[in-house]
Amino acid sequence: MLRFEYTEHLYALGLLPVLLLFFWLAWRSRRRAIRRFGDGGLMERLMPEVSSFKHYLKFGLVLLALALLAIGWANPQYGTKLVKYKRKSVDIFIAFDVSQSMLAEDISPSRLARAGRFAQTLAEGLSSERLGLILFAGNAYVQSPITQDFNAILLALRSANPNMIPNQGTAIGQAIGLAEESFEENNKSHKALIIITDGEDHEDDVVSRAREARENGMLIFTVGVGTEAGSFIPAMENGRQGYKRDQSGNPVMSRLNEATLRQVAEAGGGDYFNLGAGSNRVVDALKGRIDDMEKRELEQRVFSEYNSYFQWFVGLAILVLLVEFLISYRRGGSGVGA
């Protein structure tokens, strides 16, 4: 298995396009200066030994050397020893509401922003478990299947927004059904669903769906986002900031539906939590309930030892720089940089 020990050092490769742009601008400036000095054909006859191609070649070699150094700086490694180990975990889907009602600002800075930060903290707290992510609004879809890479969950949560699902609404029942379908078939009782939403469900059968899911071995927890006092939903009106309106033209008031969320959690065998109690407190409570669940044993194979190969890239970069130094700017000529 190939990996980089310091992946952040690969960002140095982003300097290469900048250097390429600088070279192009400098080359254009040089050609303009030559044209101001005299006729292009005449200047070529006055400098018959100068090779434009070698300018490009030498600069290309410098870019190649810099790329090799950046890769070497990141220290590419290859796994040499594969070991097996067993771990116990629960499979958990996080169902995250991205409906427009989550844009309401009854909690600062908005329901969506607060819920997003909470979900990321939750994913980090549950990093020892296997996690998946479902996004839902008017319908639901799996953004990330069950995985051990919780960084993938964090990345997906950071980009979650209402524009990702054009069909608006809050289909909690669909999220429950999709989670059931997306767990592994051989996982009958080591699974849970955590629903993060304002609870404005537009389906009538959500409680029965939760009860059915519990009978099939899935535990359901709900986390309410917002206040019962509610708030209008921000929306653009004729290029200006306004509020979402109903068919009568009245601003739509969105309120946290705690009653539905409590019923869903009770039917699903879990608990309801209000995010207003504090993100860390809710995360700790959820972790406590997850830790109490029966966990299944999984066998994993991972590389425990890696060999580093940075020296090959550094050595090749030095060789490329040496070749560049020895290439002459003259046509078919030799000599160190002459």
N, C-alpha and C positions, 0 to 999 in steps of 0.2 A: 504494500500500500504506500503510495506516494503522498507526502504532506510537506508543508512548509512550517518550520518551527516558529518563524516570526512573520506571519502573513501580512501584518501592517506595513512591513518594509517594502512590499510589492507596490505600494502607492508611489514609490519613487519612479516607477515606469511611466507615471503620468507626466513626468518632466520631458519625456522624449518628444511628444508632439509640440511642446513649447519650444524646444531647441530646434526642431524641424522648421517651425514657423519663423523663428529668429534667423535661421540660415537662409530661408527663402527671401525674407525682407532684406537681409544684408546683400544677397546676390543681386536682387533687383536694384538696390541702391548702387552697387558697384557698376552694373551695366549702364545705368543712367549717367554715372560719372564719366565712364569711358566715352559715351556718345557725346557728352558735352565737350570732351577734350578733342574729339575729331571723328571723322567718318568711320563707321564700323568696319568696313572692308579694309580701309587703310590701317586701322589699329591691329587687325588680324595679321596683316602683312608685316607690321612692325614687331609683332610678338608671335612669330611663327612656332615657337617651341612651347608655348603655354597651352596646356590641355584642360579644356573645361570639364571633360569627363572625369579627370583625376580629382578635380575639386569635389565632385559628387561622390566619387569612390572613397576618398579619404574621410569625408564627413560621414558617409554611411558606415564606415568601419568604426568611427568614434561612437556613433549611436549604438552599434552592435555591442561594443565594449561596455558602454554604460548599462545596456540592458542586461548583459551577463553579470555585471557587478551587482545590479539590483537584485537579480535572482539569487546570486551567491549570498548577498546580505540577508535575504530571507531564509537562508539555510535549508535547501531542499533535503528531505530525509526519506529513506525508504525502509519500511518495516521488515525486520529480519526474523522476529520470533513471534509466532501466533500462539496465544494461550486461550484456554477456555475458562470461564468462570460463571458462576450462577448468581443471580440476583432476584430479589422479590420485588414486585411492583404491581401497581394498579393501572389500568388503562383509563385515561380521563380525556373526555372531550370538553373543551371550553366553547360554549355557544355565545357568540358576541353579537349584540344587537347593533346594526348600523342603519336603522330606519331614521327618517328625517326628524322624528320626535326626539331623538337623542341629541339633536342640536340645541334643544331648549337650554336656557341658561339659568334655571332655578337653583343650580349648584354651580359654583365658579370653577373653571371658566365656562364649562358646558358639561352636560351629561356625558357626551362622547369623549371629551378630553379626560375627564375624571375617570370614567370607566376604562379608557385605554391605559392610563397609568396604573390603575388597580390590576388590570388583567396582566400587564407585564410583570408587576411585582408578584402576582400569584403564580405565573409561569416559572419565575425564578425560584419561588419557594417550593414548587413541586417538581424541581428539576430531576429529582431521583425517580420520578414516575415516568411513564410513557404518556405523552400528551398529543392531542390533536386539536384542530381549530375549525369551528363551523361559524360562518358568518350568515346572518339572516336579517331579513326585513319582510317584504311581502312574500318571499320564498327563501329557501335556505340552500346553501351549498358548502361542500367541504373545501376549505381553503388549504388545510394541511391535514393529511391522514395521520394516524397514530404513529409517533416517531419518538426516538430518544434524543433527537436534536432540538432542544428547547429554544436554541437560537433562531431556528426557522420560525417558530411560533412568535417569538419577539419581533422578528422582522415583519411578519404578516400583520401583527397587531399595530405596529407603528404606521402602516399605510392604510389601515381600515377606515373607510368613510362611506357615507350614504350613496355616493356616485357609483359604487361598485355593484349595486343591485338596483336596476331601474324600476322594478316592481316594488312599490312602497307598501308599507304595512308593518305588522309585527307578528309574524307567523311562528309563535313559540311551538305550536303543535308539530309543524313541519320540521323544526330543528330537533325536536325529540325523536321523531320518526327517522330522520336522516342519521342521527347518532346511533340509533339501534341498528340500522342497516350497515353502518360503517365499521362497527366493532368486528373483530375476528369471530368467525363462527364458533370456534372452539372455546371462546371466552364467555362462559355462562353466568358468572357471578362476581368477577373481579373487574368491574367497570363502573364508571360514574360519569355524570354529566353536570357541569356547572354552567348555569344560564345567567348571563349578565345582561340585564334589560330594564327598561322602565315599566314593563308589564302591560303596555297598552295592546293587549292581544286582540286580534280581529277574528279569532276562531272560537267556536262554541265548545269544541270537544277537547280542549287542551288538558283539562283535568283528567278525563278518561284516558287520554293518550299517556299521561304521566303514570296513571295507575297500571295501565297495561305494560308499560316499560318496566315498572318495578316488579311486576309478576314475572317478567322475563329476565330478571337479575340485574337491572341497571338502577343505580341509586341516583337521585336527582336533587341537586341543590340549586337554589335561586338566590341571586344577589340583585336587590332593587337599587336603581339609580334614579335620583330625582327627589322631589318633595310632593306631598299630597296637595299643597297649595298650587303647585304647577307653575307653568310659564308659557308664554306664546312661543311659537316655533319660528326662528329667524329664517327669512327667505328674501331673495332679490325680487324687487318689483320695479319694472321699467328702469333697470340699471341702478336702482337705489336700494339700500338696506331697508327691508320691511318685515312683514310677518306672513306666514302661510295662511291662506284664507279658505273657508269652505265654499260650497256652491252658492251660498247666500251673500258671500262677500265679507263675512265676519271673520276676524282673526281666530285661528284654531288654538284653543287652550289645551295643553298637554299636561297630564297629571300622573304621578306615580301610582300605579295600581297595585298596592300592597296586598289587597285581598286575594287577587288572582294568584300572585306569586306565592303567598302562603299556602293556598290550596294546592298549587302544583307541587311545592316542596313536600307537603304532607302526603299527597297521593304518591309521590315518588320515593317516599321513605327517607327523605333528607331533611334539611333545615332551610329556613329563609333567613337572609341577612340583609340589613340595610346598610348601604355604603356610607351613609351619614355617620355611622358609628365609628368610622375611621378605617382606612385601608389596611393598616397593619393588624388591627384587631380582627377584622374579618378574615384576612389571610391566615392568621394563627388559628382561628376557629375552624376554618376549612381544612387546614393541614391536620389538626387534631382529629377531625372526623375521618379524613382519608387514612391517617395512620391506624385508626381503629378497624379499618376494613380488612377483611381477609385478603392476603396478597398471594399471587401465584408465582411460582418459581420459573424463571426463564434462563436458558443457557445462552451465553454470548461468546463470540470469538473476537478477540481484539489483539492488536499488535502491542507487545509490551516493550520491545526493544527496537530502536531505529538507528541506522547508520547515516551520518551526515556526509553530504557531497558538495558542500560549498566551495571546497578547495579546487574542484574541477572547473567550476564556473569562474572563479577568480583567476586561476591559471590561464584559462582560455582567453579571458578578457585582457590579461597582460600580453599574451601572444598576439592578439588582434591589434592592440595598441602599438606593439613593436613593428608589425607589418605596416601599419598606417604611417609610422615614423619613417620607415625605409622607402616608402613610395615617393617618387619625385613628382612635382607638378608639371615637369616637361613631357612633351610627347615622346614616348618611347625612350626616355632618358632614365638615368639612375642618379643616385646621390641622395643623401639624407635630406629630405624635405626641400630640395633645391628646385 
